[in-house]
């Protein structure tokens, strides 16, 4: 999970060969001509998988990850703007049973929402209050939104209090989109609407906002890890989710997807293709969700 620190510094949260939890910073100039590793912190010497990192303020970052015994952890770090120092500030073991497939987003200045797979592989949304300096992490509210083996969560903000989640449900691996209302203080989490967009397969999800009411989802479908992009229109209050277009871009294998916006109508997907080789593809997606 990669996050921008400043104009030319980036922080990467990842697992090592032994599944230890690492954060490494890099310097990358605006033209992308060089990539320089700066410093590394081993923050968990037992396990650090299913990482999701976001920025709190100019030098504070919050990481959701799976640690010892597959428990769910939230940690905060101070990272200098030049990436030369990484300091762990606080840690909270928020789920002592299970905490996998993490996806964390910022709700407001000190509130964060986490989608993850918890006890009995149920789907959870949890909120936390995290101070600007990262020294305190407090769980606020929790909602079990699905109790049928949830995996591959990808959470995205719609507007100030509405959020969309793409995830995989059940042993059959069907693809779902859900919307939630989350108050700015994190005290209330309400499920709003649900769409089963793929009744066959929908794993390795990555969702991104296209415009104010349009979203693009990269995922693996068709029961054989084929690569798909789908677009959806989602109302600002989350009460309606409508599939707009679908493109099967890889009929072989497309797993571990990550989609990002390049410019107004261009998007890039990084994924694992045939023989687990690494691929990057670019796509045109219009603001209305149509795809070129």
QUICORGI-V217365 format. One record per pair of residues at least 24 apart in sequence whose ideal C-beta (glycine too) atoms are under 10 Angstrom apart, sorted by the first residue. I is the first residue (numbers start at 1). J is the second residue. Records with the same first field share a line. If there is no record, write none. Layout:
BEGIN
I=J + J
END
This chain:
BEGIN
1=50 + 51 + 52 + 53 + 54 + 63 + 64 + 65 + 102 + 103 + 104 + 258
2=26 + 51 + 53 + 258 + 260
3=52 + 53 + 54 + 55 + 61 + 62 + 63 + 79
4=28 + 55
5=38 + 55 + 58 + 59 + 61 + 79 + 80 + 81 + 82 + 83
6=58 + 59 + 79 + 80 + 81 + 82 + 83
7=81
8=34 + 36 + 81 + 82 + 83
9=36 + 38 + 79 + 80 + 81 + 82 + 83 + 84
10=35 + 38 + 79 + 83
11=38 + 39 + 41 + 53 + 55 + 61 + 63 + 77 + 79 + 83 + 86
12=37 + 40 + 51 + 53
13=41 + 43 + 48 + 51 + 52 + 53 + 61 + 63 + 64 + 65 + 75 + 77
14=48 + 49 + 51 + 53 + 65
15=44 + 47 + 48 + 49 + 50 + 51 + 65 + 66
16=40 + 42 + 44 + 45 + 48
18=45 + 46 + 47 + 48
19=44 + 45 + 46 + 47 + 48 + 49 + 66 + 67
20=44 + 45 + 46 + 47 + 48 + 49
21=45 + 46 + 47 + 48 + 49 + 51 + 63 + 65 + 66 + 67 + 73 + 75
22=48 + 51 + 86
23=48 + 51 + 53 + 61 + 63 + 75 + 77 + 79 + 86 + 88
24=83 + 86
25=79 + 80 + 82 + 83 + 84 + 85 + 86
26=83
27=82 + 83 + 84
36=83
37=83
38=79 + 80 + 82 + 83 + 84 + 85 + 86
39=79 + 80 + 82 + 83 + 84 + 85 + 86
40=86
41=77 + 79 + 85 + 86 + 87 + 88
43=67 + 73 + 75 + 77 + 86 + 87 + 88 + 91
44=68 + 73 + 75 + 88 + 91
47=71 + 73
48=73 + 75
49=100 + 101 + 102
50=99 + 100 + 101 + 102 + 103 + 116 + 117 + 153
51=102 + 104
52=101 + 102 + 103 + 104 + 105 + 114 + 115 + 116 + 153 + 154 + 155
53=77 + 79 + 102 + 104
54=103 + 104 + 105 + 106 + 112
55=79 + 106
56=89 + 106 + 109 + 110 + 112 + 130 + 131 + 132 + 133 + 134
57=109 + 110 + 131 + 132 + 133 + 134
58=132
59=85 + 87 + 132 + 133 + 134
60=87 + 89 + 130 + 131 + 132 + 133 + 134 + 135
61=86 + 89 + 134
62=89 + 90 + 104 + 106 + 112 + 114 + 128 + 130 + 134 + 137
63=88 + 91 + 102 + 104
64=94 + 99 + 102 + 103 + 104 + 112 + 114 + 115 + 116 + 126 + 128
65=99 + 100 + 102 + 104 + 116
66=95 + 98 + 99 + 100 + 101 + 102 + 116 + 117
67=91 + 93 + 99
68=93 + 96
69=93 + 96 + 97 + 98 + 99
70=95 + 97 + 98 + 99 + 100 + 117
71=95 + 96 + 97 + 98 + 99 + 100 + 118
72=96 + 97 + 98 + 99 + 100 + 102 + 114 + 116 + 117 + 118 + 119 + 124 + 126
73=99 + 102 + 137
74=99 + 102 + 104 + 112 + 114 + 126 + 128 + 130 + 137 + 138 + 139
75=134 + 137
76=130 + 131 + 133 + 134 + 135 + 136 + 137
77=134
78=133 + 134 + 135
87=134
88=134
89=130 + 131 + 133 + 134 + 135 + 136 + 137
90=130 + 131 + 133 + 134 + 135 + 136 + 137
91=137
92=128 + 130 + 136 + 137 + 138 + 139
94=118 + 124 + 126 + 128 + 137 + 138 + 139 + 142
95=119 + 124 + 126 + 139 + 142
98=122 + 124
99=124 + 126
100=150 + 151 + 152 + 153
101=150 + 151 + 152 + 153 + 154 + 167 + 168 + 205
102=153 + 155
103=152 + 153 + 154 + 155 + 156 + 165 + 166 + 167 + 205 + 206 + 207
104=128 + 153 + 155
105=154 + 155 + 156 + 157 + 163 + 165 + 182
106=130 + 157
107=140 + 157 + 160 + 161 + 163 + 182 + 183 + 184 + 185 + 186
108=160 + 161 + 182 + 183 + 184 + 185 + 186
109=184
110=136 + 138 + 184 + 185 + 186
111=140 + 182 + 183 + 184 + 185 + 186 + 187
112=137 + 140 + 182 + 186
113=140 + 141 + 143 + 155 + 157 + 163 + 165 + 180 + 182 + 186 + 189
114=139 + 142 + 153 + 155
115=145 + 150 + 153 + 154 + 155 + 156 + 163 + 165 + 166 + 167 + 178 + 180
116=150 + 153 + 155
117=146 + 149 + 150 + 151 + 152 + 153 + 167 + 168
118=142 + 144 + 150
119=144 + 147
120=144 + 147 + 148 + 149 + 150
121=146 + 147 + 148 + 149 + 150 + 151 + 170 + 171
122=146 + 147 + 148 + 149 + 150
123=147 + 148 + 149 + 150 + 151 + 153 + 165 + 167 + 168 + 169 + 176 + 178
124=150 + 153 + 189
125=153 + 155 + 163 + 165 + 178 + 180 + 182 + 189 + 190 + 191
126=186 + 189
127=182 + 183 + 185 + 186 + 187 + 188 + 189
128=186
129=185 + 186 + 187
138=186
139=186
140=182 + 183 + 185 + 186 + 187 + 188 + 189
141=182 + 183 + 185 + 186 + 187 + 188 + 189
142=189
143=180 + 182 + 188 + 189 + 190 + 191
145=176 + 178 + 180 + 189 + 190 + 191 + 194
146=170 + 176 + 178 + 191 + 194
148=172 + 174 + 176
149=173
150=176
151=203 + 204 + 205
152=202 + 203 + 204 + 205 + 206 + 219 + 220 + 256 + 257
153=205 + 207
154=204 + 205 + 206 + 207 + 208 + 217 + 218 + 219 + 257 + 258 + 259
155=180 + 205 + 207
156=206 + 207 + 208 + 209 + 215 + 217 + 234
157=182 + 209
158=192 + 209 + 212 + 213 + 215 + 234 + 235 + 236 + 237 + 238
159=212 + 213 + 234 + 235 + 236 + 237 + 238
160=184 + 236
161=188 + 190 + 236 + 237 + 238
162=190 + 192 + 234 + 235 + 236 + 237 + 238 + 239
163=189 + 192 + 238
164=192 + 193 + 207 + 209 + 215 + 217 + 232 + 234 + 238 + 241
165=191 + 194 + 205 + 207
166=197 + 202 + 205 + 206 + 207 + 215 + 217 + 218 + 219 + 230 + 232
167=202 + 203 + 205 + 207
168=198 + 201 + 202 + 203 + 204 + 205 + 219 + 220
169=194 + 196 + 202
172=199 + 200 + 201 + 202 + 223
173=198 + 200 + 201 + 202 + 203 + 220 + 221 + 223
174=198 + 199 + 200 + 201 + 202 + 203 + 221
175=199 + 200 + 201 + 202 + 203 + 205 + 217 + 219 + 220 + 221 + 228 + 230
176=202 + 205 + 241
177=202 + 205 + 207 + 215 + 217 + 230 + 232 + 234 + 241 + 243
178=238 + 241
179=234 + 235 + 237 + 238 + 239 + 240 + 241
180=238
181=237 + 238 + 239
190=238
191=238
192=234 + 235 + 237 + 238 + 239 + 240 + 241
193=234 + 235 + 237 + 238 + 239 + 240 + 241
194=241
195=232 + 234 + 240 + 241 + 242 + 243
197=221 + 228 + 230 + 232 + 241 + 243 + 246
198=222 + 223 + 228 + 230 + 243 + 246
200=224 + 226
201=225 + 226 + 228
202=228 + 230
203=255 + 256 + 257
204=254 + 255 + 256 + 257 + 258 + 271 + 272
205=257 + 259
206=256 + 257 + 258 + 259 + 260 + 269 + 270 + 271
207=232 + 257 + 259
208=258 + 259 + 260 + 261 + 267 + 269 + 285
209=234 + 261
210=244 + 261 + 264 + 265 + 267 + 285 + 286 + 287 + 288 + 289
211=264 + 265 + 285 + 286 + 287 + 288 + 289
212=236 + 287
213=240 + 242 + 287 + 288 + 289
214=242 + 244 + 285 + 286 + 287 + 288 + 289 + 290
215=241 + 244 + 285 + 289
216=244 + 245 + 247 + 259 + 261 + 267 + 269 + 283 + 285 + 289 + 291
217=243 + 246 + 257 + 259
218=249 + 254 + 257 + 258 + 259 + 260 + 267 + 268 + 269 + 270 + 271 + 281 + 283
219=254 + 255 + 257 + 259 + 271
220=250 + 253 + 254 + 255 + 256 + 257 + 271 + 272
221=246 + 248 + 254
222=248 + 251 + 254
224=251 + 252 + 253
225=250 + 252 + 253 + 254 + 255 + 256 + 271 + 272 + 273 + 274
226=250 + 251 + 252 + 253 + 254 + 255
227=251 + 252 + 253 + 254 + 255 + 257 + 269 + 271 + 272 + 273 + 279 + 281
228=254 + 257
229=254 + 257 + 259 + 267 + 269 + 281 + 283 + 285 + 291
230=289 + 291
231=285 + 286 + 288 + 289 + 290 + 291
232=289
233=288 + 289
242=289
243=289
244=285 + 286 + 288 + 289 + 290 + 291
245=285 + 286 + 288 + 289 + 290 + 291
246=291
247=283 + 285 + 291 + 292
249=279 + 281 + 283 + 291
250=274 + 279 + 281
253=277 + 279
254=279 + 281
259=283 + 285
261=285
265=290 + 291 + 292
266=292
267=291
END
